[in-house]
Amino acid sequence: MISVKEYTSLLVLLPSFLRCNDSYIVHYTPV
């Protein structure tokens, strides 16, 4: 069971991580 603080930080970090990951994928995969 995760704490509220961990959950909140996860909610904050996950979108930015996904956004970075998306731009990484877009940048490095040939279209």
PyMOL CGO cylinders between C-alpha atoms (Angstrom):
from pymol import cmd
from pymol.cgo import CYLINDER

trace = [
    CYLINDER, 0.00, 0.00, 0.00, 1.48, 3.32, -1.04, 0.3, 1, 1, 1, 1, 1, 1,
    CYLINDER, 1.48, 3.32, -1.04, 1.07, 6.51, 0.92, 0.3, 1, 1, 1, 1, 1, 1,
    CYLINDER, 1.07, 6.51, 0.92, -0.81, 9.57, -0.29, 0.3, 1, 1, 1, 1, 1, 1,
    CYLINDER, -0.81, 9.57, -0.29, 2.44, 11.48, -0.64, 0.3, 1, 1, 1, 1, 1, 1,
    CYLINDER, 2.44, 11.48, -0.64, 3.93, 8.79, -2.87, 0.3, 1, 1, 1, 1, 1, 1,
    CYLINDER, 3.93, 8.79, -2.87, 0.74, 8.61, -4.89, 0.3, 1, 1, 1, 1, 1, 1,
    CYLINDER, 0.74, 8.61, -4.89, 0.70, 12.38, -5.39, 0.3, 1, 1, 1, 1, 1, 1,
    CYLINDER, 0.70, 12.38, -5.39, 4.33, 12.49, -6.46, 0.3, 1, 1, 1, 1, 1, 1,
    CYLINDER, 4.33, 12.49, -6.46, 3.60, 9.63, -8.83, 0.3, 1, 1, 1, 1, 1, 1,
    CYLINDER, 3.60, 9.63, -8.83, 0.73, 11.58, -10.37, 0.3, 1, 1, 1, 1, 1, 1,
    CYLINDER, 0.73, 11.58, -10.37, 3.01, 14.56, -10.79, 0.3, 1, 1, 1, 1, 1, 1,
    CYLINDER, 3.01, 14.56, -10.79, 5.98, 12.65, -12.17, 0.3, 1, 1, 1, 1, 1, 1,
    CYLINDER, 5.98, 12.65, -12.17, 4.22, 10.19, -14.42, 0.3, 1, 1, 1, 1, 1, 1,
    CYLINDER, 4.22, 10.19, -14.42, 2.81, 12.69, -16.99, 0.3, 1, 1, 1, 1, 1, 1,
    CYLINDER, 2.81, 12.69, -16.99, 6.18, 14.41, -17.36, 0.3, 1, 1, 1, 1, 1, 1,
    CYLINDER, 6.18, 14.41, -17.36, 7.88, 11.04, -17.69, 0.3, 1, 1, 1, 1, 1, 1,
    CYLINDER, 7.88, 11.04, -17.69, 5.40, 9.94, -20.34, 0.3, 1, 1, 1, 1, 1, 1,
    CYLINDER, 5.40, 9.94, -20.34, 5.76, 13.23, -22.17, 0.3, 1, 1, 1, 1, 1, 1,
    CYLINDER, 5.76, 13.23, -22.17, 9.54, 12.86, -22.22, 0.3, 1, 1, 1, 1, 1, 1,
    CYLINDER, 9.54, 12.86, -22.22, 9.20, 9.25, -23.27, 0.3, 1, 1, 1, 1, 1, 1,
    CYLINDER, 9.20, 9.25, -23.27, 6.80, 10.20, -26.07, 0.3, 1, 1, 1, 1, 1, 1,
    CYLINDER, 6.80, 10.20, -26.07, 9.11, 12.86, -27.42, 0.3, 1, 1, 1, 1, 1, 1,
    CYLINDER, 9.11, 12.86, -27.42, 11.99, 10.38, -27.18, 0.3, 1, 1, 1, 1, 1, 1,
    CYLINDER, 11.99, 10.38, -27.18, 10.04, 7.82, -29.20, 0.3, 1, 1, 1, 1, 1, 1,
    CYLINDER, 10.04, 7.82, -29.20, 8.96, 10.41, -31.76, 0.3, 1, 1, 1, 1, 1, 1,
    CYLINDER, 8.96, 10.41, -31.76, 12.51, 11.68, -32.10, 0.3, 1, 1, 1, 1, 1, 1,
    CYLINDER, 12.51, 11.68, -32.10, 14.20, 8.32, -32.46, 0.3, 1, 1, 1, 1, 1, 1,
    CYLINDER, 14.20, 8.32, -32.46, 11.82, 6.15, -34.44, 0.3, 1, 1, 1, 1, 1, 1,
    CYLINDER, 11.82, 6.15, -34.44, 11.94, 6.48, -38.22, 0.3, 1, 1, 1, 1, 1, 1,
    CYLINDER, 11.94, 6.48, -38.22, 8.57, 7.39, -39.69, 0.3, 1, 1, 1, 1, 1, 1,
]
cmd.load_cgo(trace, "trace")
